[in-house]
Amino acid sequence: MNSEQKNNPLHGVTLEMILNQLVRHYGWDELGQRIRINCFISDPSVMSSLKFLRKTPWARTKVEELYIEWLRNDS
């Protein structure tokens, strides 16, 4: 295994898995407060959010950063 990937908390985790875990943990309301993007605030759904996040790198980065922060605090 590549040493970079061994310590990468995102390795093997899909964006959909990340989003589902964050929604389960925070809920759409709190997620929308933590990351101010419309797809989390106005009529949110996993599918519409994935579509937006896949074509918007800065938003995806914010979601991934929140996920990593959540993993560290959950441990």
mmCIF file of the N, C-alpha and C atoms, coordinates in Angstrom:
data_MODEL
# 
_entry.id   MODEL 
# 
loop_
_atom_site.group_PDB 
_atom_site.id 
_atom_site.type_symbol 
_atom_site.label_atom_id 
_atom_site.label_alt_id 
_atom_site.label_comp_id 
_atom_site.label_asym_id 
_atom_site.label_entity_id 
_atom_site.label_seq_id 
_atom_site.pdbx_PDB_ins_code 
_atom_site.Cartn_x 
_atom_site.Cartn_y 
_atom_site.Cartn_z 
_atom_site.occupancy 
_atom_site.B_iso_or_equiv 
_atom_site.pdbx_formal_charge 
_atom_site.auth_seq_id 
_atom_site.auth_comp_id 
_atom_site.auth_asym_id 
_atom_site.auth_atom_id 
_atom_site.pdbx_PDB_model_num 
ATOM 1   N N  . MET A 1 1  ? 0.840   -1.182 0.000   1.00 0.00 ? 1  MET A N  1 
ATOM 2   C CA . MET A 1 1  ? 0.000   0.000  0.000   1.00 0.00 ? 1  MET A CA 1 
ATOM 3   C C  . MET A 1 1  ? 0.883   1.242  0.000   1.00 0.00 ? 1  MET A C  1 
ATOM 4   N N  . ASN A 1 2  ? 0.501   2.225  -0.740  1.00 0.00 ? 2  ASN A N  1 
ATOM 5   C CA . ASN A 1 2  ? 1.208   3.484  -0.812  1.00 0.00 ? 2  ASN A CA 1 
ATOM 6   C C  . ASN A 1 2  ? 1.167   4.162  0.559   1.00 0.00 ? 2  ASN A C  1 
ATOM 7   N N  . SER A 1 3  ? 2.309   4.640  1.048   1.00 0.00 ? 3  SER A N  1 
ATOM 8   C CA . SER A 1 3  ? 2.359   5.246  2.378   1.00 0.00 ? 3  SER A CA 1 
ATOM 9   C C  . SER A 1 3  ? 1.499   6.505  2.465   1.00 0.00 ? 3  SER A C  1 
ATOM 10  N N  . GLU A 1 4  ? 1.336   7.224  1.352   1.00 0.00 ? 4  GLU A N  1 
ATOM 11  C CA . GLU A 1 4  ? 0.461   8.398  1.352   1.00 0.00 ? 4  GLU A CA 1 
ATOM 12  C C  . GLU A 1 4  ? -0.978  7.979  1.627   1.00 0.00 ? 4  GLU A C  1 
ATOM 13  N N  . GLN A 1 5  ? -1.425  6.917  1.000   1.00 0.00 ? 5  GLN A N  1 
ATOM 14  C CA . GLN A 1 5  ? -2.813  6.482  1.132   1.00 0.00 ? 5  GLN A CA 1 
ATOM 15  C C  . GLN A 1 5  ? -3.086  5.849  2.497   1.00 0.00 ? 5  GLN A C  1 
ATOM 16  N N  . LYS A 1 6  ? -2.076  5.246  3.091   1.00 0.00 ? 6  LYS A N  1 
ATOM 17  C CA . LYS A 1 6  ? -2.249  4.581  4.375   1.00 0.00 ? 6  LYS A CA 1 
ATOM 18  C C  . LYS A 1 6  ? -2.748  5.562  5.444   1.00 0.00 ? 6  LYS A C  1 
ATOM 19  N N  . ASN A 1 7  ? -2.304  6.792  5.372   1.00 0.00 ? 7  ASN A N  1 
ATOM 20  C CA . ASN A 1 7  ? -2.679  7.811  6.345   1.00 0.00 ? 7  ASN A CA 1 
ATOM 21  C C  . ASN A 1 7  ? -3.745  8.776  5.830   1.00 0.00 ? 7  ASN A C  1 
ATOM 22  N N  . ASN A 1 8  ? -4.303  8.494  4.679   1.00 0.00 ? 8  ASN A N  1 
ATOM 23  C CA . ASN A 1 8  ? -5.317  9.358  4.082   1.00 0.00 ? 8  ASN A CA 1 
ATOM 24  C C  . ASN A 1 8  ? -6.709  8.901  4.529   1.00 0.00 ? 8  ASN A C  1 
ATOM 25  N N  . PRO A 1 9  ? -7.407  9.683  5.364   1.00 0.00 ? 9  PRO A N  1 
ATOM 26  C CA . PRO A 1 9  ? -8.721  9.267  5.849   1.00 0.00 ? 9  PRO A CA 1 
ATOM 27  C C  . PRO A 1 9  ? -9.789  9.202  4.750   1.00 0.00 ? 9  PRO A C  1 
ATOM 28  N N  . LEU A 1 10 ? -9.509  9.784  3.589   1.00 0.00 ? 10 LEU A N  1 
ATOM 29  C CA . LEU A 1 10 ? -10.473 9.767  2.486   1.00 0.00 ? 10 LEU A CA 1 
ATOM 30  C C  . LEU A 1 10 ? -10.263 8.585  1.541   1.00 0.00 ? 10 LEU A C  1 
ATOM 31  N N  . HIS A 1 11 ? -9.164  7.853  1.727   1.00 0.00 ? 11 HIS A N  1 
ATOM 32  C CA . HIS A 1 11 ? -8.861  6.732  0.832   1.00 0.00 ? 11 HIS A CA 1 
ATOM 33  C C  . HIS A 1 11 ? -9.933  5.648  0.958   1.00 0.00 ? 11 HIS A C  1 
ATOM 34  N N  . GLY A 1 12 ? -10.540 5.304  -0.162  1.00 0.00 ? 12 GLY A N  1 
ATOM 35  C CA . GLY A 1 12 ? -11.547 4.253  -0.193  1.00 0.00 ? 12 GLY A CA 1 
ATOM 36  C C  . GLY A 1 12 ? -12.930 4.696  0.240   1.00 0.00 ? 12 GLY A C  1 
ATOM 37  N N  . VAL A 1 13 ? -13.105 5.979  0.496   1.00 0.00 ? 13 VAL A N  1 
ATOM 38  C CA . VAL A 1 13 ? -14.398 6.505  0.933   1.00 0.00 ? 13 VAL A CA 1 
ATOM 39  C C  . VAL A 1 13 ? -14.969 7.360  -0.195  1.00 0.00 ? 13 VAL A C  1 
ATOM 40  N N  . THR A 1 14 ? -16.177 7.041  -0.627  1.00 0.00 ? 14 THR A N  1 
ATOM 41  C CA . THR A 1 14 ? -16.787 7.809  -1.713  1.00 0.00 ? 14 THR A CA 1 
ATOM 42  C C  . THR A 1 14 ? -17.416 9.088  -1.175  1.00 0.00 ? 14 THR A C  1 
ATOM 43  N N  . LEU A 1 15 ? -17.621 10.034 -2.055  1.00 0.00 ? 15 LEU A N  1 
ATOM 44  C CA . LEU A 1 15 ? -18.281 11.285 -1.694  1.00 0.00 ? 15 LEU A CA 1 
ATOM 45  C C  . LEU A 1 15 ? -19.689 11.004 -1.166  1.00 0.00 ? 15 LEU A C  1 
ATOM 46  N N  . GLU A 1 16 ? -20.359 10.041 -1.752  1.00 0.00 ? 16 GLU A N  1 
ATOM 47  C CA . GLU A 1 16 ? -21.704 9.690  -1.284  1.00 0.00 ? 16 GLU A CA 1 
ATOM 48  C C  . GLU A 1 16 ? -21.661 9.147  0.148   1.00 0.00 ? 16 GLU A C  1 
ATOM 49  N N  . MET A 1 17 ? -20.676 8.327  0.460   1.00 0.00 ? 17 MET A N  1 
ATOM 50  C CA . MET A 1 17 ? -20.535 7.805  1.821   1.00 0.00 ? 17 MET A CA 1 
ATOM 51  C C  . MET A 1 17 ? -20.272 8.937  2.805   1.00 0.00 ? 17 MET A C  1 
ATOM 52  N N  . ILE A 1 18 ? -19.401 9.859  2.429   1.00 0.00 ? 18 ILE A N  1 
ATOM 53  C CA . ILE A 1 18 ? -19.084 11.005 3.274   1.00 0.00 ? 18 ILE A CA 1 
ATOM 54  C C  . ILE A 1 18 ? -20.343 11.817 3.540   1.00 0.00 ? 18 ILE A C  1 
ATOM 55  N N  . LEU A 1 19 ? -21.061 12.142 2.483   1.00 0.00 ? 19 LEU A N  1 
ATOM 56  C CA . LEU A 1 19 ? -22.257 12.968 2.616   1.00 0.00 ? 19 LEU A CA 1 
ATOM 57  C C  . LEU A 1 19 ? -23.317 12.280 3.474   1.00 0.00 ? 19 LEU A C  1 
ATOM 58  N N  . ASN A 1 20 ? -23.547 11.000 3.250   1.00 0.00 ? 20 ASN A N  1 
ATOM 59  C CA . ASN A 1 20 ? -24.536 10.271 4.048   1.00 0.00 ? 20 ASN A CA 1 
ATOM 60  C C  . ASN A 1 20 ? -24.168 10.256 5.526   1.00 0.00 ? 20 ASN A C  1 
ATOM 61  N N  . GLN A 1 21 ? -22.893 10.066 5.834   1.00 0.00 ? 21 GLN A N  1 
ATOM 62  C CA . GLN A 1 21 ? -22.474 10.059 7.241   1.00 0.00 ? 21 GLN A CA 1 
ATOM 63  C C  . GLN A 1 21 ? -22.633 11.431 7.875   1.00 0.00 ? 21 GLN A C  1 
ATOM 64  N N  . LEU A 1 22 ? -22.283 12.484 7.143   1.00 0.00 ? 22 LEU A N  1 
ATOM 65  C CA . LEU A 1 22 ? -22.429 13.833 7.680   1.00 0.00 ? 22 LEU A CA 1 
ATOM 66  C C  . LEU A 1 22 ? -23.895 14.192 7.899   1.00 0.00 ? 22 LEU A C  1 
ATOM 67  N N  . VAL A 1 23 ? -24.750 13.804 6.969   1.00 0.00 ? 23 VAL A N  1 
ATOM 68  C CA . VAL A 1 23 ? -26.183 14.082 7.115   1.00 0.00 ? 23 VAL A CA 1 
ATOM 69  C C  . VAL A 1 23 ? -26.744 13.313 8.307   1.00 0.00 ? 23 VAL A C  1 
ATOM 70  N N  . ARG A 1 24 ? -26.333 12.060 8.473   1.00 0.00 ? 24 ARG A N  1 
ATOM 71  C CA . ARG A 1 24 ? -26.789 11.271 9.622   1.00 0.00 ? 24 ARG A CA 1 
ATOM 72  C C  . ARG A 1 24 ? -26.336 11.900 10.934  1.00 0.00 ? 24 ARG A C  1 
ATOM 73  N N  . HIS A 1 25 ? -25.117 12.383 10.949  1.00 0.00 ? 25 HIS A N  1 
ATOM 74  C CA . HIS A 1 25 ? -24.569 12.938 12.187  1.00 0.00 ? 25 HIS A CA 1 
ATOM 75  C C  . HIS A 1 25 ? -25.100 14.347 12.483  1.00 0.00 ? 25 HIS A C  1 
ATOM 76  N N  . TYR A 1 26 ? -25.047 15.231 11.500  1.00 0.00 ? 26 TYR A N  1 
ATOM 77  C CA . TYR A 1 26 ? -25.402 16.635 11.723  1.00 0.00 ? 26 TYR A CA 1 
ATOM 78  C C  . TYR A 1 26 ? -26.845 16.968 11.346  1.00 0.00 ? 26 TYR A C  1 
ATOM 79  N N  . GLY A 1 27 ? -27.388 16.280 10.342  1.00 0.00 ? 27 GLY A N  1 
ATOM 80  C CA . GLY A 1 27 ? -28.684 16.662 9.784   1.00 0.00 ? 27 GLY A CA 1 
ATOM 81  C C  . GLY A 1 27 ? -28.478 17.776 8.770   1.00 0.00 ? 27 GLY A C  1 
ATOM 82  N N  . TRP A 1 28 ? -29.461 17.954 7.903   1.00 0.00 ? 28 TRP A N  1 
ATOM 83  C CA . TRP A 1 28 ? -29.335 18.954 6.838   1.00 0.00 ? 28 TRP A CA 1 
ATOM 84  C C  . TRP A 1 28 ? -29.238 20.370 7.392   1.00 0.00 ? 28 TRP A C  1 
ATOM 85  N N  . ASP A 1 29 ? -30.006 20.668 8.440   1.00 0.00 ? 29 ASP A N  1 
ATOM 86  C CA . ASP A 1 29 ? -30.002 22.032 8.974   1.00 0.00 ? 29 ASP A CA 1 
ATOM 87  C C  . ASP A 1 29 ? -28.623 22.448 9.475   1.00 0.00 ? 29 ASP A C  1 
ATOM 88  N N  . GLU A 1 30 ? -28.033 21.617 10.319  1.00 0.00 ? 30 GLU A N  1 
ATOM 89  C CA . GLU A 1 30 ? -26.719 21.962 10.851  1.00 0.00 ? 30 GLU A CA 1 
ATOM 90  C C  . GLU A 1 30 ? -25.647 21.911 9.765   1.00 0.00 ? 30 GLU A C  1 
ATOM 91  N N  . LEU A 1 31 ? -25.772 20.962 8.854   1.00 0.00 ? 31 LEU A N  1 
ATOM 92  C CA . LEU A 1 31 ? -24.822 20.881 7.744   1.00 0.00 ? 31 LEU A CA 1 
ATOM 93  C C  . LEU A 1 31 ? -24.867 22.172 6.923   1.00 0.00 ? 31 LEU A C  1 
ATOM 94  N N  . GLY A 1 32 ? -26.065 22.677 6.689   1.00 0.00 ? 32 GLY A N  1 
ATOM 95  C CA . GLY A 1 32 ? -26.228 23.931 5.954   1.00 0.00 ? 32 GLY A CA 1 
ATOM 96  C C  . GLY A 1 32 ? -25.674 25.130 6.707   1.00 0.00 ? 32 GLY A C  1 
ATOM 97  N N  . GLN A 1 33 ? -25.678 25.071 8.035   1.00 0.00 ? 33 GLN A N  1 
ATOM 98  C CA . GLN A 1 33 ? -25.090 26.153 8.828   1.00 0.00 ? 33 GLN A CA 1 
ATOM 99  C C  . GLN A 1 33 ? -23.568 26.072 8.821   1.00 0.00 ? 33 GLN A C  1 
ATOM 100 N N  . ARG A 1 34 ? -23.048 24.858 8.856   1.00 0.00 ? 34 ARG A N  1 
ATOM 101 C CA . ARG A 1 34 ? -21.595 24.682 8.874   1.00 0.00 ? 34 ARG A CA 1 
ATOM 102 C C  . ARG A 1 34 ? -20.962 24.960 7.510   1.00 0.00 ? 34 ARG A C  1 
ATOM 103 N N  . ILE A 1 35 ? -21.644 24.548 6.448   1.00 0.00 ? 35 ILE A N  1 
ATOM 104 C CA . ILE A 1 35 ? -21.155 24.780 5.079   1.00 0.00 ? 35 ILE A CA 1 
ATOM 105 C C  . ILE A 1 35 ? -22.291 25.473 4.334   1.00 0.00 ? 35 ILE A C  1 
ATOM 106 N N  . ARG A 1 36 ? -22.141 26.775 4.135   1.00 0.00 ? 36 ARG A N  1 
ATOM 107 C CA . ARG A 1 36 ? -23.209 27.592 3.567   1.00 0.00 ? 36 ARG A CA 1 
ATOM 108 C C  . ARG A 1 36 ? -23.275 27.436 2.044   1.00 0.00 ? 36 ARG A C  1 
ATOM 109 N N  . ILE A 1 37 ? -23.888 26.329 1.612   1.00 0.00 ? 37 ILE A N  1 
ATOM 110 C CA . ILE A 1 37 ? -24.143 26.150 0.192   1.00 0.00 ? 37 ILE A CA 1 
ATOM 111 C C  . ILE A 1 37 ? -25.616 25.822 0.019   1.00 0.00 ? 37 ILE A C  1 
ATOM 112 N N  . ASN A 1 38 ? -26.190 26.326 -1.033  1.00 0.00 ? 38 ASN A N  1 
ATOM 113 C CA . ASN A 1 38 ? -27.630 26.258 -1.252  1.00 0.00 ? 38 ASN A CA 1 
ATOM 114 C C  . ASN A 1 38 ? -28.173 24.830 -1.281  1.00 0.00 ? 38 ASN A C  1 
ATOM 115 N N  . CYS A 1 39 ? -27.396 23.886 -1.805  1.00 0.00 ? 39 CYS A N  1 
ATOM 116 C CA . CYS A 1 39 ? -27.911 22.520 -1.915  1.00 0.00 ? 39 CYS A CA 1 
ATOM 117 C C  . CYS A 1 39 ? -28.099 21.866 -0.546  1.00 0.00 ? 39 CYS A C  1 
ATOM 118 N N  . PHE A 1 40 ? -27.518 22.437 0.515   1.00 0.00 ? 40 PHE A N  1 
ATOM 119 C CA . PHE A 1 40 ? -27.735 21.937 1.871   1.00 0.00 ? 40 PHE A CA 1 
ATOM 120 C C  . PHE A 1 40 ? -28.853 22.702 2.579   1.00 0.00 ? 40 PHE A C  1 
ATOM 121 N N  . ILE A 1 41 ? -29.223 23.848 2.046   1.00 0.00 ? 41 ILE A N  1 
ATOM 122 C CA . ILE A 1 41 ? -30.171 24.731 2.727   1.00 0.00 ? 41 ILE A CA 1 
ATOM 123 C C  . ILE A 1 41 ? -31.559 24.678 2.098   1.00 0.00 ? 41 ILE A C  1 
ATOM 124 N N  . SER A 1 42 ? -31.626 24.741 0.790   1.00 0.00 ? 42 SER A N  1 
ATOM 125 C CA . SER A 1 42 ? -32.902 24.816 0.084   1.00 0.00 ? 42 SER A CA 1 
ATOM 126 C C  . SER A 1 42 ? -33.266 23.466 -0.534  1.00 0.00 ? 42 SER A C  1 
ATOM 127 N N  . ASP A 1 43 ? -34.259 22.801 0.036   1.00 0.00 ? 43 ASP A N  1 
ATOM 128 C CA . ASP A 1 43 ? -34.753 21.508 -0.446  1.00 0.00 ? 43 ASP A CA 1 
ATOM 129 C C  . ASP A 1 43 ? -33.612 20.505 -0.653  1.00 0.00 ? 43 ASP A C  1 
ATOM 130 N N  . PRO A 1 44 ? -32.875 20.193 0.418   1.00 0.00 ? 44 PRO A N  1 
ATOM 131 C CA . PRO A 1 44 ? -31.684 19.340 0.281   1.00 0.00 ? 44 PRO A CA 1 
ATOM 132 C C  . PRO A 1 44 ? -32.012 17.882 -0.004  1.00 0.00 ? 44 PRO A C  1 
ATOM 133 N N  . SER A 1 45 ? -31.153 17.264 -0.789  1.00 0.00 ? 45 SER A N  1 
ATOM 134 C CA . SER A 1 45 ? -31.208 15.822 -1.023  1.00 0.00 ? 45 SER A CA 1 
ATOM 135 C C  . SER A 1 45 ? -29.792 15.354 -1.318  1.00 0.00 ? 45 SER A C  1 
ATOM 136 N N  . VAL A 1 46 ? -29.559 14.088 -1.089  1.00 0.00 ? 46 VAL A N  1 
ATOM 137 C CA . VAL A 1 46 ? -28.231 13.529 -1.344  1.00 0.00 ? 46 VAL A CA 1 
ATOM 138 C C  . VAL A 1 46 ? -27.894 13.643 -2.825  1.00 0.00 ? 46 VAL A C  1 
ATOM 139 N N  . MET A 1 47 ? -28.831 13.291 -3.675  1.00 0.00 ? 47 MET A N  1 
ATOM 140 C CA . MET A 1 47 ? -28.540 13.286 -5.121  1.00 0.00 ? 47 MET A CA 1 
ATOM 141 C C  . MET A 1 47 ? -28.230 14.685 -5.655  1.00 0.00 ? 47 MET A C  1 
ATOM 142 N N  . SER A 1 48 ? -29.022 15.691 -5.278  1.00 0.00 ? 48 SER A N  1 
ATOM 143 C CA . SER A 1 48 ? -28.751 17.048 -5.779  1.00 0.00 ? 48 SER A CA 1 
ATOM 144 C C  . SER A 1 48 ? -27.439 17.578 -5.203  1.00 0.00 ? 48 SER A C  1 
ATOM 145 N N  . SER A 1 49 ? -27.158 17.239 -3.949  1.00 0.00 ? 49 SER A N  1 
ATOM 146 C CA . SER A 1 49 ? -25.913 17.689 -3.329  1.00 0.00 ? 49 SER A CA 1 
ATOM 147 C C  . SER A 1 49 ? -24.709 17.035 -3.994  1.00 0.00 ? 49 SER A C  1 
ATOM 148 N N  . LEU A 1 50 ? -24.789 15.742 -4.278  1.00 0.00 ? 50 LEU A N  1 
ATOM 149 C CA . LEU A 1 50 ? -23.692 15.047 -4.956  1.00 0.00 ? 50 LEU A CA 1 
ATOM 150 C C  . LEU A 1 50 ? -23.426 15.662 -6.323  1.00 0.00 ? 50 LEU A C  1 
ATOM 151 N N  . LYS A 1 51 ? -24.484 15.960 -7.045  1.00 0.00 ? 51 LYS A N  1 
ATOM 152 C CA . LYS A 1 51 ? -24.332 16.553 -8.376  1.00 0.00 ? 51 LYS A CA 1 
ATOM 153 C C  . LYS A 1 51 ? -23.577 17.882 -8.286  1.00 0.00 ? 51 LYS A C  1 
ATOM 154 N N  . PHE A 1 52 ? -23.951 18.713 -7.310  1.00 0.00 ? 52 PHE A N  1 
ATOM 155 C CA . PHE A 1 52 ? -23.290 20.001 -7.121  1.00 0.00 ? 52 PHE A CA 1 
ATOM 156 C C  . PHE A 1 52 ? -21.841 19.815 -6.662  1.00 0.00 ? 52 PHE A C  1 
ATOM 157 N N  . LEU A 1 53 ? -21.628 18.962 -5.669  1.00 0.00 ? 53 LEU A N  1 
ATOM 158 C CA . LEU A 1 53 ? -20.297 18.782 -5.100  1.00 0.00 ? 53 LEU A CA 1 
ATOM 159 C C  . LEU A 1 53 ? -19.314 18.201 -6.101  1.00 0.00 ? 53 LEU A C  1 
ATOM 160 N N  . ARG A 1 54 ? -19.787 17.342 -6.985  1.00 0.00 ? 54 ARG A N  1 
ATOM 161 C CA . ARG A 1 54 ? -18.892 16.728 -7.977  1.00 0.00 ? 54 ARG A CA 1 
ATOM 162 C C  . ARG A 1 54 ? -18.382 17.725 -9.008  1.00 0.00 ? 54 ARG A C  1 
ATOM 163 N N  . LYS A 1 55 ? -19.130 18.806 -9.221  1.00 0.00 ? 55 LYS A N  1 
ATOM 164 C CA . LYS A 1 55 ? -18.654 19.778 -10.212 1.00 0.00 ? 55 LYS A CA 1 
ATOM 165 C C  . LYS A 1 55 ? -18.198 21.089 -9.589  1.00 0.00 ? 55 LYS A C  1 
ATOM 166 N N  . THR A 1 56 ? -18.105 21.128 -8.241  1.00 0.00 ? 56 THR A N  1 
ATOM 167 C CA . THR A 1 56 ? -17.688 22.341 -7.549  1.00 0.00 ? 56 THR A CA 1 
ATOM 168 C C  . THR A 1 56 ? -16.582 21.993 -6.548  1.00 0.00 ? 56 THR A C  1 
ATOM 169 N N  . PRO A 1 57 ? -15.334 22.058 -6.999  1.00 0.00 ? 57 PRO A N  1 
ATOM 170 C CA . PRO A 1 57 ? -14.212 21.606 -6.166  1.00 0.00 ? 57 PRO A CA 1 
ATOM 171 C C  . PRO A 1 57 ? -14.114 22.289 -4.796  1.00 0.00 ? 57 PRO A C  1 
ATOM 172 N N  . TRP A 1 58 ? -14.355 23.596 -4.713  1.00 0.00 ? 58 TRP A N  1 
ATOM 173 C CA . TRP A 1 58 ? -14.221 24.271 -3.426  1.00 0.00 ? 58 TRP A CA 1 
ATOM 174 C C  . TRP A 1 58 ? -15.249 23.756 -2.421  1.00 0.00 ? 58 TRP A C  1 
ATOM 175 N N  . ALA A 1 59 ? -16.460 23.448 -2.879  1.00 0.00 ? 59 ALA A N  1 
ATOM 176 C CA . ALA A 1 59 ? -17.500 22.941 -1.982  1.00 0.00 ? 59 ALA A CA 1 
ATOM 177 C C  . ALA A 1 59 ? -17.178 21.515 -1.546  1.00 0.00 ? 59 ALA A C  1 
ATOM 178 N N  . ARG A 1 60 ? -16.703 20.712 -2.477  1.00 0.00 ? 60 ARG A N  1 
ATOM 179 C CA . ARG A 1 60 ? -16.317 19.338 -2.138  1.00 0.00 ? 60 ARG A CA 1 
ATOM 180 C C  . ARG A 1 60 ? -15.203 19.339 -1.096  1.00 0.00 ? 60 ARG A C  1 
ATOM 181 N N  . THR A 1 61 ? -14.246 20.231 -1.249  1.00 0.00 ? 61 THR A N  1 
ATOM 182 C CA . THR A 1 61 ? -13.149 20.335 -0.294  1.00 0.00 ? 61 THR A CA 1 
ATOM 183 C C  . THR A 1 61 ? -13.674 20.666 1.098   1.00 0.00 ? 61 THR A C  1 
ATOM 184 N N  . LYS A 1 62 ? -14.638 21.588 1.191   1.00 0.00 ? 62 LYS A N  1 
ATOM 185 C CA . LYS A 1 62 ? -15.224 21.939 2.484   1.00 0.00 ? 62 LYS A CA 1 
ATOM 186 C C  . LYS A 1 62 ? -15.916 20.736 3.121   1.00 0.00 ? 62 LYS A C  1 
ATOM 187 N N  . VAL A 1 63 ? -16.630 19.955 2.326   1.00 0.00 ? 63 VAL A N  1 
ATOM 188 C CA . VAL A 1 63 ? -17.313 18.758 2.833   1.00 0.00 ? 63 VAL A CA 1 
ATOM 189 C C  . VAL A 1 63 ? -16.285 17.735 3.305   1.00 0.00 ? 63 VAL A C  1 
ATOM 190 N N  . GLU A 1 64 ? -15.244 17.525 2.534   1.00 0.00 ? 64 GLU A N  1 
ATOM 191 C CA . GLU A 1 64 ? -14.198 16.571 2.915   1.00 0.00 ? 64 GLU A CA 1 
ATOM 192 C C  . GLU A 1 64 ? -13.478 17.021 4.188   1.00 0.00 ? 64 GLU A C  1 
ATOM 193 N N  . GLU A 1 65 ? -13.231 18.321 4.322   1.00 0.00 ? 65 GLU A N  1 
ATOM 194 C CA . GLU A 1 65 ? -12.583 18.840 5.526   1.00 0.00 ? 65 GLU A CA 1 
ATOM 195 C C  . GLU A 1 65 ? -13.467 18.648 6.755   1.00 0.00 ? 65 GLU A C  1 
ATOM 196 N N  . LEU A 1 66 ? -14.759 18.891 6.615   1.00 0.00 ? 66 LEU A N  1 
ATOM 197 C CA . LEU A 1 66 ? -15.682 18.680 7.723   1.00 0.00 ? 66 LEU A CA 1 
ATOM 198 C C  . LEU A 1 66 ? -15.726 17.203 8.103   1.00 0.00 ? 66 LEU A C  1 
ATOM 199 N N  . TYR A 1 67 ? -15.713 16.331 7.131   1.00 0.00 ? 67 TYR A N  1 
ATOM 200 C CA . TYR A 1 67 ? -15.720 14.892 7.378   1.00 0.00 ? 67 TYR A CA 1 
ATOM 201 C C  . TYR A 1 67 ? -14.471 14.467 8.157   1.00 0.00 ? 67 TYR A C  1 
ATOM 202 N N  . ILE A 1 68 ? -13.311 14.967 7.746   1.00 0.00 ? 68 ILE A N  1 
ATOM 203 C CA . ILE A 1 68 ? -12.060 14.629 8.431   1.00 0.00 ? 68 ILE A CA 1 
ATOM 204 C C  . ILE A 1 68 ? -12.092 15.161 9.864   1.00 0.00 ? 68 ILE A C  1 
ATOM 205 N N  . GLU A 1 69 ? -12.581 16.381 10.036  1.00 0.00 ? 69 GLU A N  1 
ATOM 206 C CA . GLU A 1 69 ? -12.709 16.956 11.383  1.00 0.00 ? 69 GLU A CA 1 
ATOM 207 C C  . GLU A 1 69 ? -13.640 16.094 12.242  1.00 0.00 ? 69 GLU A C  1 
ATOM 208 N N  . TRP A 1 70 ? -14.749 15.673 11.672  1.00 0.00 ? 70 TRP A N  1 
ATOM 209 C CA . TRP A 1 70 ? -15.705 14.826 12.382  1.00 0.00 ? 70 TRP A CA 1 
ATOM 210 C C  . TRP A 1 70 ? -15.070 13.484 12.768  1.00 0.00 ? 70 TRP A C  1 
ATOM 211 N N  . LEU A 1 71 ? -14.310 12.901 11.842  1.00 0.00 ? 71 LEU A N  1 
ATOM 212 C CA . LEU A 1 71 ? -13.624 11.632 12.145  1.00 0.00 ? 71 LEU A CA 1 
ATOM 213 C C  . LEU A 1 71 ? -12.661 11.798 13.321  1.00 0.00 ? 71 LEU A C  1 
ATOM 214 N N  . ARG A 1 72 ? -11.908 12.871 13.308  1.00 0.00 ? 72 ARG A N  1 
ATOM 215 C CA . ARG A 1 72 ? -10.926 13.103 14.387  1.00 0.00 ? 72 ARG A CA 1 
ATOM 216 C C  . ARG A 1 72 ? -11.605 13.314 15.733  1.00 0.00 ? 72 ARG A C  1 
ATOM 217 N N  . ASN A 1 73 ? -12.719 14.030 15.731  1.00 0.00 ? 73 ASN A N  1 
ATOM 218 C CA . ASN A 1 73 ? -13.436 14.315 16.986  1.00 0.00 ? 73 ASN A CA 1 
ATOM 219 C C  . ASN A 1 73 ? -14.227 13.110 17.472  1.00 0.00 ? 73 ASN A C  1 
ATOM 220 N N  . ASP A 1 74 ? -14.605 12.248 16.543  1.00 0.00 ? 74 ASP A N  1 
ATOM 221 C CA . ASP A 1 74 ? -15.404 11.061 16.891  1.00 0.00 ? 74 ASP A CA 1 
ATOM 222 C C  . ASP A 1 74 ? -14.542 9.951  17.491  1.00 0.00 ? 74 ASP A C  1 
ATOM 223 N N  . SER A 1 75 ? -13.246 10.009 17.216  1.00 0.00 ? 75 SER A N  1 
ATOM 224 C CA . SER A 1 75 ? -12.339 8.948  17.677  1.00 0.00 ? 75 SER A CA 1 
ATOM 225 C C  . SER A 1 75 ? -11.998 9.088  19.144  1.00 0.00 ? 75 SER A C  1 
# 
